[in-house]
Amino acid sequence: MDEDRPLSKRRCAAMIAEGIYDPESKDGIDFCVDRCPYDYCVVMEYKAAATATREGKADMARRLRAHRVSVDDIVLILGVAQRTVHRWLKQ
């Protein structure tokens, strides 16, 4: 998948293999509607999964802190920056 492109311009592996460069073009839309091999849109599912992961990590940070786990340990457990953990705990 094209993770370096903006979400509206990302293509799945099937689109890339088919030679579709713009997913918002008529060819891109026709491909998604008629010939997509996936049961769901892997491009849009990726964004939803990434958001759910972030929200899950924030919730996990709050639960760990409630169990008196140090911020430094939360950083190591979740693999995020210390500033991120502080921001999550502040919310």
Secondary structure, 3 states (H helix, E strand, C coil): CCCCCCHHHCCCHHHHHHCCCCCCCHHHHHHHHHHCCCCCCHHHHHHHHHHHHHHHHHHHHHHHHHCCCCHHHHHHHHCCCHHHHHHHHHC
